[in-house]
Amino acid sequence: MIRKATEQDAAAIADIYNYYVEKTIITFETEAVSTAEMRQRIAAISSDYPCYVCETAGRVAGYCYAAQWKKRCACRRTVESTVYVDPGLRNRGIGRSLMTQLIGSLRQTNIHAVIACISIPNPESIRLHERLGFEKVSHFREVGWKLDTWVDTGDWELLL
């Protein structure tokens, strides 16, 4: 079941996100996020943009949201998308279902472009976004240092 995220989902979302913070190069954050901080992030994001969770067997299995891409006024119709799935539940279509819901809701607004910034390597995320119609539009080399390695990023874009 996909539904709008609420502040009550903060602990579950933080648990999912913190796995990626602590064990992967997928996010450039390096310190775990508290439930209180995640609650604030959910409130801030969902006040202006869609934010969803996927519930499976009564627990949050993943989440996604759109957020402001750049602060300049001319970019107001472009958003950045984010999606994370519980590491034990990957490759079950949860990310695709979440992103399909997010894209569908964005199509009902005045948003024109969705940008996904993906740390590289991350073949699962790249495959997910390309199957949804995103196209790679940039590649930045060695812009992050995490887990004792330089990390590249790329931007994938979907025009609505």
Secondary structure per residue as TSV (DSSP state, phi and psi in degrees):
chain	resnum	aa	ss	phi	psi
A	1	M	-	360.0	127.6
A	2	I	E	-104.2	132.2
A	3	R	E	-145.8	168.2
A	4	K	E	-65.4	139.3
A	5	A	-	-72.0	147.0
A	6	T	-	-125.1	168.9
A	7	E	G	-63.2	-23.3
A	8	Q	G	-69.2	-15.6
A	9	D	G	-85.7	-1.8
A	10	A	H	-56.6	-44.0
A	11	A	H	-64.2	-44.6
A	12	A	H	-66.6	-41.8
A	13	I	H	-64.2	-43.7
A	14	A	H	-60.7	-40.4
A	15	D	H	-60.4	-46.1
A	16	I	H	-62.9	-50.4
A	17	Y	H	-62.3	-41.7
A	18	N	H	-64.8	-27.5
A	19	Y	H	-58.1	-47.6
A	20	Y	H	-69.9	-34.1
A	21	V	H	-62.6	-47.6
A	22	E	H	-83.7	-27.2
A	23	K	H	-119.7	-5.1
A	24	T	-	-136.4	171.3
A	25	I	S	-97.1	6.9
A	26	I	S	-66.8	-34.4
A	27	T	S	-115.7	148.2
A	28	F	S	-89.0	-1.2
A	29	E	-	-69.0	146.6
A	30	T	-	-120.4	-8.5
A	31	E	S	-116.7	137.3
A	32	A	-	-57.3	148.6
A	33	V	-	-101.0	130.9
A	34	S	-	-73.4	162.4
A	35	T	H	-60.6	-40.2
A	36	A	H	-62.7	-43.7
A	37	E	H	-64.3	-41.8
A	38	M	H	-65.4	-37.5
A	39	R	H	-59.6	-42.9
A	40	Q	H	-65.5	-40.3
A	41	R	H	-63.5	-44.0
A	42	I	H	-60.8	-45.4
A	43	A	H	-62.0	-43.6
A	44	A	H	-66.1	-44.9
A	45	I	H	-67.7	-49.3
A	46	S	H	-72.8	-9.5
A	47	S	T	-71.8	-24.1
A	48	D	T	-122.9	-22.2
A	49	Y	S	-136.9	161.5
A	50	P	-	-71.2	143.5
A	51	C	E	-144.3	121.2
A	52	Y	E	-126.0	154.7
A	53	V	E	-123.3	154.5
A	54	C	E	-109.6	123.7
A	55	E	E	-103.2	130.0
A	56	T	E	-130.6	127.4
A	57	A	T	51.7	39.9
A	58	G	T	79.1	7.2
A	59	R	E	-131.1	155.8
A	60	V	E	-72.5	121.6
A	61	A	E	-103.1	-13.5
A	62	G	E	179.5	169.4
A	63	Y	E	-152.0	160.0
A	64	C	E	-152.4	160.3
A	65	Y	E	-161.1	164.8
A	66	A	E	-112.2	149.7
A	67	A	E	-147.9	166.6
A	68	Q	E	-55.6	134.0
A	69	W	S	-85.5	-54.3
A	70	K	-	-132.1	155.5
A	71	K	S	-83.9	-9.4
A	72	R	S	-73.7	140.2
A	73	C	G	-56.3	-38.4
A	74	A	G	-63.7	-17.4
A	75	C	G	-96.9	10.6
A	76	R	T	-64.6	-15.9
A	77	R	T	-101.7	15.7
A	78	T	E	-120.8	136.1
A	79	V	E	-125.2	162.3
A	80	E	E	-106.1	134.5
A	81	S	E	-101.8	150.9
A	82	T	E	-139.4	138.4
A	83	V	E	-144.1	134.8
A	84	Y	E	-135.9	140.3
A	85	V	E	-122.8	141.9
A	86	D	-	-48.3	127.7
A	87	P	G	-58.6	-25.8
A	88	G	G	-81.5	-5.0
A	89	L	G	-122.8	18.0
A	90	R	T	-69.6	160.8
A	91	N	T	63.8	32.3
A	92	R	S	-121.0	9.9
A	93	G	S	87.8	3.8
A	94	I	H	-67.0	-46.9
A	95	G	H	-61.0	-42.7
A	96	R	H	-63.6	-43.5
A	97	S	H	-62.9	-43.4
A	98	L	H	-62.8	-47.9
A	99	M	H	-67.2	-34.8
A	100	T	H	-62.8	-42.5
A	101	Q	H	-63.3	-45.6
A	102	L	H	-61.4	-49.2
A	103	I	H	-61.9	-42.0
A	104	G	H	-60.2	-42.1
A	105	S	H	-70.5	-35.2
A	106	L	H	-67.5	-32.1
A	107	R	H	-64.5	-21.1
A	108	Q	T	-86.2	2.4
A	109	T	T	-116.3	-168.4
A	110	N	T	-94.0	14.8
A	111	I	-	-70.4	136.6
A	112	H	-	-107.6	-35.3
A	113	A	E	-135.9	144.0
A	114	V	E	-120.0	128.6
A	115	I	E	-111.9	132.6
A	116	A	E	-115.1	116.1
A	117	C	E	-93.7	117.5
A	118	I	E	-118.0	127.8
A	119	S	E	-70.4	142.2
A	120	I	E	-119.9	128.5
A	121	P	S	-87.5	143.9
A	122	N	-	-160.8	68.5
A	123	P	H	-59.6	-32.4
A	124	E	H	-64.1	-45.4
A	125	S	H	-68.9	-40.7
A	126	I	H	-60.9	-46.2
A	127	R	H	-61.5	-44.8
A	128	L	H	-57.7	-51.3
A	129	H	H	-66.0	-40.8
A	130	E	H	-66.8	-34.9
A	131	R	H	-66.0	-25.7
A	132	L	T	-88.1	0.9
A	133	G	T	101.3	1.1
A	134	F	-	-70.2	146.1
A	135	E	E	-122.4	140.0
A	136	K	E	-68.7	129.2
A	137	V	E	-123.4	-8.6
A	138	S	E	-158.6	160.8
A	139	H	E	-148.0	122.2
A	140	F	E	-113.2	128.3
A	141	R	E	-92.6	136.4
A	142	E	E	48.1	51.1
A	143	V	E	-95.1	-10.2
A	144	G	E	-131.0	148.4
A	145	W	E	-121.1	112.4
A	146	K	E	-150.6	142.3
A	147	L	T	52.4	43.3
A	148	D	T	60.9	32.9
A	149	T	E	-149.4	150.6
A	150	W	E	-77.2	140.6
A	151	V	E	-123.5	131.3
A	152	D	E	-86.2	160.9
A	153	T	E	-134.4	156.8
A	154	G	E	-137.2	154.9
A	155	D	E	-110.3	133.2
A	156	W	E	-115.8	137.2
A	157	E	E	-122.8	141.1
A	158	L	E	-125.6	120.7
A	159	L	E	-90.4	127.8
A	160	L	-	-89.2	360.0
